[in-house]
């Protein structure tokens, strides 16, 4: 079985100077802030142009995470019935990000379901929407000519955060949509905290991870559910429910996004443990919350 989705950052190896950054793209759907900064320098692009360039090249939604400055990819996953923005939110959630500053999308504006989902995010009032018809073309820069091999950050090198002033050229999604509804607190909700996994065996750790995922879930209607996948290589990947009053993302969808973000195949999953208010399939194990 192939990896989830047909869109991966590793495809960028086909695009000239981007090939030199292959070693820094540690995951197929994530660019860490140090690699993002060097990509901007090498391509002679601003943060917004880089997000738009990635979105155009990969035909995918791309987000800049709040505070960390990491870049996340949100490929549409038709098999999971997930839009690009749903994958983005699940990707941000599973990596413990606390918000999103900007989203570059192939769409001029989000549909109603996507808007309801994005409104759940705590940083929604300051979320910028980036969309452009004209192709973004990389420019030559001093970094590109003086560091032809891309390189890696040296010890002590400081990764500069994205300048807030540069964001103002892109519209706030809230103003673009004329949306005055109250935002949620997802990614900064009170139960979105670290818990230590407990257990002496992989099965016990999997059950513990499922319980923790349920505790970390976000739901406007109250308590949510969680699950944990165990892979053949011994990885445990959890997923928490993310929901609003109308729709949402299931724990299994979030866990499978985490699987894809780590470059793993669904065929490597040995078992799934569920915890919380989730109706499981007959073949899956259900564990108590406590």
Phi, psi and omega in degrees: 000133181288168175297158179297131175076159179254004185247117181222148178297337180295341176296339183291350177298343180278353186253075170046244186299336180295336182299329182289348182260009183306321182291339180271344178274082188286337179230151184288342183237018182219136169240116179291158189301326180294317178291323177299316180298319181287329175295317179299317181293315183295321183269352181067037183242149171284172181299319181293321178293322178296314179300317181292321177299313179297318180298319180289317183292323185258356182049055186214158172282140183226137184234147172258119183287146179290137178071302185293328183076008176289154179249134182239140179261141178232077178289143176292131180247092185296324181297330179263001182056046181239132176284168179300321181290326175296318178295321178302310182297318178296321179295314178298317181298312185291340178263005174074022178289158184250010178165180178221133183267327184205148176230128172259131187223148173294344182265143180295329177201156182285156175279178186298317181295318180295319180298319179298321179292313182294331179294340179288338185285137185300327183269012182307320182302336181248014182285127178263144180247122184247121178209135179211146180276320183288135180298140175273126182248123177301148179246156174292145178217165179300323181295325182290322183277327182273344182225066188297337183265011177078301176072185177228155180300139179277162179300133179089354179288132182263126176277116183287135177290161178294131179293128182298329182295331180291338183285337188292344178285346179254142185289146170291133181301322182300318179286323179301322183264356183061038186262120180247007181293156181287129180286165177270199182233013183304139184082350173226015180291155191301329182268006180273068184231168182281140172229140178282134175285136180241149178147151179260347179230166178300321180295318179294320178294324178296316178298317179298318180295323178294319179295318179296319179300322178294322179294329184270359184298154176244125177209126179293337181270359180126212186298140179243188182247171179210162177212168178217131178263142172244124182261167182296338179268004176092006177284143173241120182238124185256164178215133180249148177292138175232112187216153170247194185287347184246315184212188179174195180240131184282159177304319181294321177298316179296318180295321179289328173296318177299322177299311180295322181294338177262008175073024182259158182263145177302333181292347179277352182285124179269322183202162178230129175250134180250148174215148177097201185272071180228137175267108185275164172286159186299329185278353185261151181275141177247134179238153178290154179294331182246000000 
